[in-house]
């Protein structure tokens, strides 16, 4: 009888030991799984942080908050009127570009149409501050000593236009060049701002009503 009791006690103790080990193994498995999930999530979180940083830097480079959106209507010497513009002076068009807040989708009245070469440029304002990258647009006649032919990407030049603070006199690098028709336009932004003689909008940035 005592042998049976002793055997029962030993079996019960063994069962408790196995249960404890099983619990520990389960806890280890759960912890390892959580660690692996955190490890897998880390690259994704890092990529999201990198994308947010890149987007912030891009927006900073494209910041046009200090632009002179309205102008006096004066054009550079030597700029020629477009012979047969898609949008004649006095006609209406819808702006498809977003050079400023409230620009895209606004109805524009064409004030002037000119055939020229347009450039995107990068430069550091003469007033200091962050560099401006891929600024749209500067036309050929607004560049100092540009000559007859279009300038190639990578060329350094001096800007004579004052579309924004610190632009005139700045040394710029040509990012891209395109021969097209550019337009000076009047419009009311979708945010309610009245803009007159805005320079410049390219032909592919306008659409018919």
N, C-alpha and C positions, 0 to 999 in steps of 0.2 A: 504493500500500500504506500509506504513512504517513498519507494522508488518511483511509483507513478506520479506522486506529488512533485518529487524533485524534477522528473522529466518534464512535467507540465510547466514548472517555473522556468526551466531552461528554455523551453519552446517559446514561452511568452516573452522572455527577455530577448531572444533572437528576433522575434517578430518586431518588437519595438525598435531594435537596432536597425533592421532593414528599412522600416518606415522612416526613421530619422535620416538614413542615408539617401533614401528616395527623395525626401523633402529637400535635402541639401542639393542634390543633383538638379531638381526642378528649378530651385532658386538660381543655381549657376547658369542653367540653360536660358532662363528668362533674362538674366543680367547680360549674358553674352549676346542675346538677340537684340536687346536695347542698344548695347554698345555698337553692334554692327549697323543698326538703323541710323544711329547718329553719325557714324562714319560715312554711310552712303549719302546722307543728307548734306554733309559738309561741303562736297564739291558743288552741289546745286546752289546752296546758300552763297558760296563764294562767287559763283558765276553771276548770281543776281546782284550781288554787291558791286561786282566789276561793271556790269551793264549799267547800273544806276550811276556809277561814277563817270563812265564814258558819256552817258546821256547828259549828265550835268555839265561836263566839260564841253560837249558839243553845243549845248544851249548857250553856255557862256561865250563861246567863240562866235556864235551867231547872234549875240545880243544886239538888237537895234533900238533899244529903248531911248538912246540919246540921238537918234536920227532926226534930221530936219525933214519930216514927212512932207510938209508943204514947202513950195519954192516960189520964186519971183517970176517964173516963166521965162527966164533968160536961158539961152542955150549957148554952148561953146562955139567959138568962131570956127567956121569951116564945116559945121554939121549940115548935111543936106537933107531937105525934105524928101520923104519917101515918094517915089514916082507913082506907085500904085498900091497903097497900103490895103491890107485886108479890112482894117477898121479906119475909115476916113475921119478926118477932123470933124467934130460935131456929132459923130455917131456914138452909140451906146454899146457897152460890152460888160461882161461879167468877169471880175478878176478871180483867177484861179490860184494865185500865189499868196503866200503868207509872210511877206516881208515884215509885217507889223501886226499887232493884235487887231482883229476885226477887219482885216483886209480881204481875206478869202471869202468869196461869195458876195462882195459888195458890187453894186452897179457903178460903172465908171463912165464918165464922159471923156472922149478923146480930145485932148487939147493940142497935141502935136504928134506927128508920126515921122520918123527919120530912119534912113538906111545907114547902118554903121556896123562896127564890130563891138560886141559887148564882152566884158570880161568879169569873171569872178576873181577877186584879189584877196590876199592876206597881208595884213600890215599891223604895226604897232602905232597907235595914235600918238601924235606929237605931244599930246597932253599927258602921256603916260597911261598907266593902267594895263589891263590885260590885252594881249594881242587879239585882233579881229581876224577870223578865218573865213574863207570862202564868201566874202561879202558880195552880195548881188545888189545892184550892178554898177560898174563904171564903164563908160564908153570910151572908144579910142580917142576922141577929141578932148577928153578930160585928163589925158596923160601927157606929161611934159616931154616934148621932143619925140613923140611917138612915130613921126614920119608917115609914110604912105601905107606900107604893108602892116598886116595884123601882127601883133607881138605873140611870140610862142610861150606856152606854159613854162614856167621857171625863170622867165625874164624879170629882172628887177627894173622898176620904173618909179617915177614920182607922181603922185596924184595931185591934180590941180582942182578937183571938185571938193565941195564942202557939204556933202550929203549928211554928214554927221560930225559931231565935235571931235577935233583932233585929226580929221582926215586930210585936209588940205596941207600939202607939203610933206606928207608921210611917204616913206619909201615902202613900196609894195612889191610883192611877188605875184606874177600872173599865175593863177591856178587853172583857168580855162579860157578859151576864146571862141566866139561864134559870130559869124556874119548873119545879121538878121535885121528886122525892123523893130525899133524900140518906140515906145509911146510915153508921152507925158499925159497924165490923167488927173481929172478931178473926181472925187468920190466922197461919199459919206460912209464911214466904216460901220460895220454891223454893231459896233459898240457906241455909235453916235458921234464920232469925231469927224469934223469937216476937214477934208484934206484937199488942197488946191495945188496944181502944177507939180504933182508928184513925179519924181524921176527915180528910176525908170521901170517900166514894165515891158517885157518882151512879148513878141507876138504869140508865142506858145503859152504865155501866162494869161491870155485872154480867150474868152469864148463868146460866141454869139448869144444873144438873149433867147 
